Amino acid sequence: MQVKEPQSEYVEATLPQKIATVEIAAPGQMTTVANTDKSDEQVSEIGSIISGLTASVSQSISNFVNEYPLLVVSFAVLVIGVIVLRILLAITEALNGIPLVASFFELIGFGYVTWHVSRYLFKAMQRQEVTQ
């Protein structure tokens, strides 16, 4: 009777040749981790690519603004108008949440409409003034 050897359940792991190195600093200073895969040349290449990209994007934006100033101003006015409208609506909603303020504003509105109708719309001569 032969005894079979059990197969190994573990696989021997090997570390890669290049790993990160940890430089231990003096107490009170930060410890840095240096990656040996990237060299200074690669970092400078990446930096030059990023700086070239940002320069081309900024040049494209300035060309667009110089070529279409009316479009840029119109868009800015639209965005500012939407922001102002949202702020005014938020203020109105906050005031409507206070008890009796909404009723007070309705009374003021009814009073103004009544005054405007009686002042400008009852007589024909005054209606002509309003239309002019």
PyMOL commands that set and color helices and strands:
alter all, ss='L'
color gray80, all
select helices_A, chain A and resi 40-67+69-96+101-121+124-131
alter helices_A, ss='H'
color red, helices_A
select strands_A, chain A and resi 21-23+32-34
alter strands_A, ss='S'
color yellow, strands_A
deselect
rebuild
show_as cartoon
